[in-house]
Amino acid sequence: MGTATGSESRLIVCNTGPLLHLSQIGQIQLLEHLGRIALTPEVNAEWGRIMPHRHLPASFQIVEVGSEWRRRAAEWVNAGYVDAGEATAIALALELQANWFFTDDTAARVLAQSLGIEVHGSLGVVLACAALGLIDYKQARTAIEELDTVSTLWVSKRVVRVALQALEQIFGLSE
């Protein structure tokens, strides 16, 4: 992942996917390890619809998107690029000049990257925590395997294999 400063100063805008998928494997706290997490009201509402009995960590900030950025988000939705949650999250990442944007949605990833935003998904969150020494090899490997087998995240076997190889490199286990 990019060269942002320490986690306490790293600003991350998160879409619903990583919230959901990491929560499904009991690892939502990994997000907090990487920086200050900002969500849009739309993402928060989507979370509430999907996980009505689960509360997000209190440290997560709900931030309104400014009117100019909200207009741009509406354009992306109207063009059919992404849904409202993804559009407002991307707009917020641009508005706040976030260090990272977390999403597991391919269309949101492509749009955000085309706008110059550094994007990572749930697997990237696990790998970043491992690389920063926040979780050990076994915890990280279990999280990657559970993202594939327990959570609703769709990920190809090739991507899982690449993530596991990256994990081995992080811990010096590969040749």
C-alpha positions as CSV (number, residue, x, y, z in Angstrom):
1,M,0.0,0.0,0.0
2,G,1.0,3.6,-0.5
3,T,3.4,5.6,1.6
4,A,1.0,7.3,4.0
5,T,2.1,8.5,7.4
6,G,1.3,6.8,10.7
7,S,-2.1,5.3,11.1
8,E,-3.3,8.0,13.4
9,S,-3.0,10.6,10.7
10,R,-4.1,8.3,7.8
11,L,-7.6,9.2,6.6
12,I,-9.6,6.4,5.0
13,V,-13.0,6.5,3.4
14,C,-14.7,3.2,3.5
15,N,-17.5,1.8,1.4
16,T,-20.0,-0.8,2.6
17,G,-18.2,-3.9,1.2
18,P,-15.2,-4.0,3.5
19,L,-17.4,-3.2,6.5
20,L,-19.6,-6.1,5.7
21,H,-17.0,-8.6,4.7
22,L,-14.6,-7.9,7.6
23,S,-17.6,-8.0,10.0
24,Q,-18.7,-11.4,8.7
25,I,-15.4,-12.9,9.7
26,G,-15.1,-11.0,13.0
27,Q,-12.3,-8.7,11.9
28,I,-14.0,-5.2,11.4
29,Q,-11.5,-3.8,14.0
30,L,-8.7,-4.2,11.5
31,L,-10.0,-1.1,9.8
32,E,-9.4,1.0,12.9
33,H,-5.8,-0.2,13.0
34,L,-5.1,1.5,9.7
35,G,-6.4,5.0,10.3
36,R,-9.3,7.3,10.9
37,I,-12.3,5.8,9.1
38,A,-14.9,8.1,7.5
39,L,-18.2,6.9,6.1
40,T,-21.0,8.8,4.2
41,P,-24.5,8.7,5.6
42,E,-25.4,6.6,2.5
43,V,-22.9,4.0,3.4
44,N,-24.0,4.1,7.1
45,A,-27.6,3.6,6.0
46,E,-26.7,0.7,3.7
47,W,-24.8,-0.9,6.6
48,G,-27.9,-0.5,8.8
49,R,-30.1,-2.2,6.2
50,I,-27.7,-5.1,5.7
51,M,-26.6,-5.5,9.4
52,P,-29.5,-4.0,11.5
53,H,-28.3,-5.6,14.7
54,R,-24.6,-4.8,14.4
55,H,-23.1,-1.5,15.4
56,L,-20.1,0.0,13.8
57,P,-17.2,1.0,16.0
58,A,-17.8,4.4,17.7
59,S,-14.5,5.7,16.2
60,F,-16.0,5.6,12.7
61,Q,-17.0,9.1,11.6
62,I,-20.1,9.8,9.5
63,V,-19.3,12.7,7.2
64,E,-21.7,14.5,4.9
65,V,-20.5,15.1,1.4
66,G,-20.3,18.8,0.3
67,S,-22.8,20.0,-2.3
68,E,-20.4,20.3,-5.2
69,W,-19.1,16.7,-4.6
70,R,-22.7,15.5,-4.0
71,R,-23.6,16.8,-7.5
72,R,-20.7,14.9,-9.0
73,A,-21.7,11.7,-7.1
74,A,-25.2,12.1,-8.5
75,E,-23.7,12.3,-12.0
76,W,-21.9,9.0,-11.5
77,V,-25.1,7.4,-10.2
78,N,-27.2,8.8,-13.1
79,A,-24.6,7.5,-15.6
80,G,-24.9,4.0,-14.1
81,Y,-21.3,3.8,-13.0
82,V,-21.9,3.1,-9.3
83,D,-24.7,3.2,-6.7
84,A,-25.3,6.1,-4.3
85,G,-23.2,4.6,-1.5
86,E,-20.2,4.0,-3.7
87,A,-20.6,7.4,-5.4
88,T,-20.8,9.4,-2.2
89,A,-17.9,7.5,-0.7
90,I,-15.7,8.2,-3.8
91,A,-16.8,11.9,-3.7
92,L,-16.0,12.1,0.0
93,A,-12.5,10.5,-0.6
94,L,-11.9,13.2,-3.2
95,E,-13.3,16.0,-1.1
96,L,-11.3,15.1,2.0
97,Q,-8.2,14.1,0.0
98,A,-8.3,10.7,1.8
99,N,-5.1,8.7,1.8
100,W,-7.0,5.5,0.9
101,F,-10.5,4.4,-0.2
102,F,-11.6,0.9,0.7
103,T,-14.1,-0.9,-1.5
104,D,-14.7,-4.5,-2.7
105,D,-16.8,-3.3,-5.7
106,T,-15.0,-3.5,-9.0
107,A,-16.9,-0.6,-10.6
108,A,-16.2,1.6,-7.6
109,R,-12.5,0.6,-7.7
110,V,-12.2,1.4,-11.4
111,L,-13.9,4.8,-11.0
112,A,-12.0,5.8,-7.9
113,Q,-8.6,4.8,-9.5
114,S,-9.5,6.7,-12.6
115,L,-9.9,9.8,-10.4
116,G,-6.5,9.3,-8.8
117,I,-7.6,7.7,-5.5
118,E,-5.6,4.9,-4.0
119,V,-8.0,2.0,-3.6
120,H,-7.8,-1.2,-1.5
121,G,-10.3,-4.0,-0.7
122,S,-10.8,-6.3,2.3
123,L,-7.9,-8.5,1.3
124,G,-5.7,-5.4,1.2
125,V,-6.8,-4.4,4.6
126,V,-5.6,-7.8,6.0
127,L,-2.3,-7.6,4.1
128,A,-1.7,-4.0,5.3
129,C,-2.3,-5.0,8.9
130,A,0.1,-8.0,8.5
131,A,2.7,-5.8,6.9
132,L,2.5,-3.2,9.7
133,G,2.9,-6.0,12.3
134,L,-0.6,-5.5,13.7
135,I,-1.6,-9.1,13.2
136,D,0.5,-12.2,13.0
137,Y,0.8,-14.7,10.1
138,K,-1.7,-17.1,11.4
139,Q,-4.3,-14.4,12.1
140,A,-3.8,-12.9,8.6
141,R,-3.9,-16.3,6.8
142,T,-7.1,-17.2,8.7
143,A,-8.7,-13.9,7.7
144,I,-7.8,-14.3,4.1
145,E,-9.1,-17.8,4.0
146,E,-12.3,-16.8,5.8
147,L,-12.9,-13.8,3.4
148,D,-12.9,-16.4,0.7
149,T,-15.0,-19.1,2.4
150,V,-17.1,-17.5,5.1
151,S,-17.8,-14.0,4.0
152,T,-20.0,-13.0,1.1
153,L,-17.0,-11.5,-0.7
154,W,-16.6,-12.9,-4.2
155,V,-13.0,-13.4,-4.9
156,S,-11.3,-15.6,-7.5
157,K,-9.1,-18.5,-6.4
158,R,-6.2,-16.8,-8.3
159,V,-6.6,-13.6,-6.2
160,V,-6.7,-15.6,-3.0
161,R,-3.6,-17.4,-4.1
162,V,-1.8,-14.1,-4.8
163,A,-2.9,-12.7,-1.5
164,L,-1.5,-15.8,0.3
165,Q,1.8,-15.5,-1.6
166,A,2.0,-11.8,-0.6
167,L,1.4,-12.8,3.0
168,E,4.2,-15.3,2.8
169,Q,6.5,-12.6,1.4
170,I,5.5,-10.2,4.2
171,F,6.6,-12.8,6.8
172,G,9.6,-13.9,4.9
173,L,8.2,-17.4,4.3
174,S,8.6,-17.4,0.5
175,E,11.7,-18.2,-1.5
